[in-house]
Amino acid sequence: MAKLSYMIGIDIGTTSTKAVLFEENGKIIASANEGYPLYTPTTDVAEQDPEEIFEAVISTVKQVMRKSGADPECVILVSFSAAMHSVIPVDQDGKPIMRCLTWADNRSVEWANRLKNELNGHDIYLRTGTPIHPMSPLTKLMWLRHDIPENFSKAHKFISIKEFVFHKLFQQYIVDYSIASATGLFNLQQLDWDSEALTLTGITPDQLSELVPTTHTIQGLNERYAQEMGLLPSTPFVIGASDGVLSNLGVDAIDPGVVAVTIGTSGAIRTVVDQPVFDPKGRIFCYALTDKHWVIGGPVNNGGVIFRWVRDQFAASEVETANRLGISPYDVLTRIAERVNPGSDGLLFHPFLSGERAPLWNSDARGSFFGLTLNHQKEHMIRAVLEGVIYNLYTVLLAMEEQIGQPHKIQATGGFARSPLWRQMMADIFDQKVIIPESIESSCLGAAILGLYALGKIDSFEVVKKMIGETYEHAPNKESAAIYKELLPIYIRISRKLHEDYEAIAHFQKNLKRP
């Protein structure tokens, strides 16, 4: 009897690392998830400990190998997905000089503004595809150079979290085109570091990792870590790509006109194109998947984190009820929201509680309710919050449509997909059919499929259609869609008009004397 072949997809995320062991046909055999803290001592700081993340990678692989009982000889590949925009200054020995700066770290906001307004930032965006924002490693490096010079001058290399992991496993500094294309330092046409961007940061190419395609494969795993994980040192490791582009692959949103929407803690909306595409207004990103696949779209800060805020701040009694019934508090909250008409009886919510990336690219943006009256109750506010998250993603889609036209298919995934109400809300607001793949391991599956492609075991990504399992469909309700079509222009106008007021209130908040 022939032995089964296995593949491991690893997704290094902002709050946890997940490993999934698949059969070669995409069937999930075992999965493991390991969380770690995000250090946020102030509202602008969002750091992680690289060693904690590395240990999570080792631990999750070890767990799936033990759970599955898979023979190490049958593991044909390990492939990686990782969060974008991280920066770690490391010394000559590869040890971190400071914690990892994540995409959510906002301390480079002043340099982002200077880059945008004074230092030719838009032209750099048109070459690199990374919008000018504090999330970008470009602005983080400018901030480190000028504001933390003691750490900047000590650094031998500036790397991302995936590069840190690969260096520990293989003692090589390599970075895939996908992670590089999210740095603001990588020229998409030349597939090389951008000289103007490097000049602004004050670093040289040898302070960055060697650029390699997302299909780059490496062997010779450190024997100690191989033993810990339960793998052979000869196991092929594929460097893989970023989590966003691999999520598109993992939900089968790779054909022209197919858009993937993800709402987890944050959110994103993306589509695949066959060559780099840039927005003259700088509202969308363009990141690499392979030399034939490029992903454009926009990330939003405010996804499921807003629903969590509602739960924590307004729903003590509902949480108590949920605990008594043994169900999720979110199920109770969505049942409450279902009592309210679409459009929340004219109550709009702008979900900018943690600033916003796409489409505003304004770290000073702030949240607000608009249209509140004495007739509105808690359930209206809950529904308005859920609608506001989808409204914002829809405005990103409008920016994308200027470049690619209207999509013909929406594939949605992420934690929000557990809520039938939220899924239907998306179909109604987008006024399009929304398809929810059964598989929620989209980035890990995307990494595994990219690994098969890298090893030459498949010659296209069409196999994903057989791997994503069942799908659920939500068609738009025409009456609800008509209501949202009337409210959406009001939502958009308000967010545009408040640009200067966002800056003013953010300045006031940052200068508050706190006890």
N, C-alpha and C positions, 0 to 999 in steps of 0.2 A: 504494500500500500504506500503510495507516494506521500511524502511528508508535506504538510501545509507550509506555505510561505507567509511570513508576517512582515508588517511594516509599522514603524512607530512615528506618529506625528506629535511634535512637541510645540506648544503655544506658550510663549513667555509673555504674560499679560501684565497689566498695571497692578492688579491686586492679587493675582495668583498665577501659577504655572500649571498647565494641564498637559498630561501625556495620555495618548490613546494608542492602544495596540490594535491594529486592524489585520484581518486576513487580506490577502492580495486583492480580493474582489470587493474590498471596502467594508466588509462586515466587522462591526465593533466586537472585540473579544474582551477587552479590559480597559478601564480608564482610571486615572488618579488625578487628584487636584490638591495642590499645596498652596495655601495662602501665605502672605507676608505683609507687614505693615507698610503703609505709605506715611512717611514722616512729614507732618504739616504743622510745625510749631507756630507759624504765622500763616495768614491767608495767602501770601505770595510764595511760600516755600512748599515744594512737593518733591521729596527726595526718597530714595530707596537705598538699602544696603545691598551692594552687588553680591556679596558673599551669601547673604540670605537667599537671593534669587538663584545663585548657582547651586546651593544645597537643595533648593526646591526642584531643580532640573534633575539632579542625581536621584533624589527621593522618589519622584513620580515615575521615572523609568524603572527604578528598582521595584516599585509597587506593582506596575503593570506586568512586569516579567514574573513576579511571584504569584500574582493573582491568576495569571493565565497558564502558568506552568510551561510556557513556550520554551522550546529548545533554542538556546542562543544561536546555534548553527542555522536555524530557520528564519532568523531575522535578517531580511535582505537589505534593509535600509532604515536609517533614522533621519528624519527631515524636520527642519525648524521653521516655525512662524514666530514673529516677535513684534512687540509694540515698537512704534516708531519714535523718533525725536529725542532719544535719551543721550546724555553726554556724561562720560566718566573720565576725568583726568587721571592717568596712571603713571607711576614712576618707571624707572628702568627695569624693575623686576616684575612689572605688571600689576603692582599693588595699587589700589585706589588711593588717591590723595584726598579725596572727599567722597561723600555719597553720590550716587547716581542722580543727576538732574533729570526728572521725567518731563514728559510733554506738558504736564500740568503746572510745572514750576513757572511762576510769572515774574521773576525778579529782573528779567531782561526787557521789561515793558518799555522803559525809556529808550533803550537802544533800538528796539523794534520801531518805535515812533520816529526816531532820528533816521533810521535806515529808510523808512517809508517816505519821509518828507524831505530829507536833505541829502541822502547818500546813494541815490540811484537805485533804490531798492526794487522799483518796479521792473527795471531792465534785468536785474538779477533774477527776479521771479520768472521773467519771460524766457530765461535760459535754463533755470533749475526746476521750475514747476512747483516750488514750495512757497505758498503764500507768506508774506511778511507778517510775522506774529511771534510773541514770546515763546510759543511752543517750539520754534525752529532752532535747531542746534547752531545755525549761523548767528542768531541774535544772542544765544546763550554764551557762545564763545566770545563775542564782542563784550558782553557783560563781564565774563571772567577776566578777560585781558585788562579791562579798564578799572573794574571795581574790586576784583579779588586777585591782584597781580601776584601776590605771594604764592598762591596755588597754581596760577597760570604758568609762572616761570619755572616751577618745579616739574611740570608735566613732561614726560617723555612722549606720550601719545594721548590723543583724545579719541575715545572709542564709545561705541554703544553697548548696551547690555548683551546683545547677542555676540558681539565681538569679544567681550569679556569672557563669556562662556566658552567660545571656541578657543580662545587663547589658553585657558586653563586645561581644556581637554586635549589640545594638539600643539600648544606652544607656537602657534602661528597667529599673526594679526591679519585677518581677512575680513572684508565687508562685501556683502552682495549688492548688486546694482539697485535692488529694491529699497533696502535700508538706506543706502547712500542717497537715493533720489528723494528721500524725505529730510535731508539735512539742510537744504538750501545752499550746499557747497558743490553740488554735482551737476555738471553741464549735460543735459539729456541728449543733446545732438552729438556731442563729442564723446560721450560715455567716459568722461574724465573729470577730475576736480576743476572747478571754475576758478581761474586765476584772480579775477576781481573779488570774488567772495573770500578767497584765502587771504588776499591783501588786507581786507577789512578786519579779518579775525587775527591777523598777525601770526599765522601759522604756515608751515610749509607742507608739501605733500608727504614728506617722510614722517611727519607727526600724525598722519592718518594711516589707516590700514590699506593693504593691497586690495584693489578693486577686482571683484570676480563676478561672473554671471550667477544668477540665482540657481542654476543647475550644477554649480561647482561641487564636486564630490571629493571627499578626503578620507583617508584611512590612517591607521596607526594611532588609534585611541590610547591615551595614557592607561597603562595596565592597571594602576590602582583604581582609577575611576571605572574602567571596564569591569573589574571584579565587583565593585560596589553596585553597579547597575545591573549586573548579570548578563553582560554582553561580551562578545569576543572583541579583542583589540582590532581585529581586521574588519569589523562591521563597517560598511560604507555609511558615512555621514554626509548628507546633502545640506548645504548651507541654507537653502530655502529663501524665503522672502519675508515681507512684512505681513502683519496680521490682516490688515485691510484688504490687500490684493488677494491674499489666499482665501479669505472669507468669500470673495466673489467666485473664486474657483470652486470652493467647497459647497456652494449652493447652486452651482451650474448657471452662474450669471456671467458667462464669458462670450456669448454671441452678441453681435451688433443689435442694439435696441433693447437689450435686457438690462435692467437696473437692479442692483441689490441694495436693500435698506437694512441696516443693523441698528437695533436699540438695545444696548446693555446699560452699563453705568453711564456712559456717554453714547454717542450715536454716529452714524455715517451713512452717506448715500453715494453709490459708486457705479460706474459702468466701464466696460472694457472697450478700448479702441486699438487700431492697428498701428498707430504712430503717435508720438507726443502731441498733445493738444493743450493750448494755453488760452486763458480767458483774458481779453484786453483789459478787463476791470479787476483782474487779480483775485477773483472770488473762489476759484476752484483749484484743487491740486492736480498734479499729474505725476504718478509714480510708476516705476517699472515692475512688471511681472516677469516677462521674458523679452527677448529681442523682437518678438512679434506681437506681444501683448502689453499694452499700457493701460493703467487704470486712472480715470479722472473722476473727480467728485469733491465732496466736502465733508469734513468732520464737524460734529457739534459737541460742545462740552456737556450740554444739558439733556440727558436722556433719562434713564431709569433713576438716576440720582435725585431727580425732582420728585418722583413718586415716593422715594424713600424719605425725602424732606417732608412731604405731606403726612406720611405715616408717623414720623417722629414728632412733628410740631402740632398737628391738628387732630390726631386720631387715637388718643389714649384709650377712649372708651371702645373704639372699634378693635384696637389691638387686644384689649381685655376680652371682648366678645370672641375674637378669633381664637385666642388661647383656650377659652372655655369650650369652644366647639371643635378644637383640634384641627383648624384649617389655617391657611395663610392669611395674614392681615390684608394682603393685597386683594385677595378674593372678596373679602368683606367690603373693601373700599370700591372695587369695581362694581359690585352689586348696588351699592349706594349711588354710584355715578350713572348706572343704567336707568335710574328713575327720572333722570333729567333729559329734556329734549336735546337733540343735536344742536350745537351752537350755544349751549348753556344759557339760553334765553338772553343772548346778547352780551354775555360776559366773556371777555377775552383775557388771556394770560400770556405774557411774554416771559419765556422760561429762562431768562438770562441770569440765574442766581450765581453762576460762577464765571461771569464774563461770557463771551461767545467767540467761537471761531467762525466757521461758515454760517451764514453768508456775510456777517457783519465784519468779522476779523477785528473785533473791538474788545480788548480785555477789560475795558471799563464798563461794558454794557451791564445793565441791572434789570432784575425782574420786576414785573408790575401786573396788577389786575387793572383792566379798563372796562368801564361800563357798569360798575358795581352799583346796585340799588338796594333799597330796603327789602325788596322782594326776593333777592338772592339769598340762598341758604348754603350751609356747608357742602351739601351735595353738588350745588352748582360750581362751587370753587374746585372741588375734586375733579369734576368732569372738565372744567375749563383748563386745569393743569394738564390733563392727559391730551386734550385737544391742542394745547399750546405747543407741546413737544412735536406733534405731527405737523402743525402749521409751519414750524420753523424748518423741519426737514423738507417740506414742500417748497419753501422759498429757495432752498439750495437746489432742488430739482429744476426750478425755473431758470436759475443761472446756468445749469448744465444744458438745458434744452436750447439755449442760444447757440451752443456749440454743436450739439448732436441731433437736435430735433426731438420730438416727443417719443418717449419709449413705448414699446408695445407690450412690455411684460415687466412686472415688479415682483422680485423675489425678496422675501423678508425673513429675517432671522434675529436671534438675540433673545434676552430674557423677556422682552415685551410680548413675544409670540405666545407665551403661556396664557395671555389674556384674550379671549375671544372678542371682548368689547374693544380693546385697543387695536386688534387686527382689523375689525370691521371699520373702526374709526379711520384707519389709514386708507382703506379702500374708498370710503366716502369722501375724505378730504382730497385724496389724489384723483378721485373720480376715475379709477381704473381697477381692474381685477388685481388682487394681491394674492400671491401664491406663497405658502409657508411650507418649506421642506421639513420633513419629519426629523432629519438629522440636525442636531443643534451643535455638533462638533465641527462647524464649517471650517475654521482655520486649521485645525489639526488634520482634517480630511484633505483640505487643499494642499497642505504641506506634504502629505503622503503621496498624493497624486503627482505633485511636482517632482517628488523623489522618483516615482516610477518613470516619469518623462526623462529625468536626468540620467537614469541608468539605462535608457533605451528600451525599457520593457513596454512602453506605449509610444506611439508616434503622434498622438494628438490628445487633447483633453476631453474628447467625446465620451470616454469611459465614465466620467462623473455622472452622466445621466442615469446610469444603472446603479450607482452607488448611494444616491441621496435618499432612497427609500420613498415612502408615501409622501404625498403633498396634500395640503389643505388649501382650499380656495375660498376667497371672500369677494363676491361681486359687489360693486357699489350700489347702495340704495339711492335711487334717483332723487327722491324727496330730500334726503339728508345731504346729498351732494349739492343740490341747488342752494340749500341754506349756507353751506360752507363756502360756496362760490361767491355768495354775497358778502360774507364776513372776511374772507381772506384779504381783499384789497385794503380793508380798514386796518387789519393786523399789520400789513406790510408798511402802510403809510406811517403808522404810529412809530414803529421801530426806526424808520429813517429820520423822522422829525426829531427824535429824542437824542440824536447823536451827541450834540454839545451838552445836553443835560446829563447824559450818562457820565461824561467826563467830569462835570462839576460835582455831581453827587459822589462819585468814586473818590475824587480828591478830598471832599469833606470827610468821607468815611475813613480814609487812610490817615487823616490827621486828628482823628478823635483821641482824646485823652482817655485811655482805658484803665480801670482800677487794677 
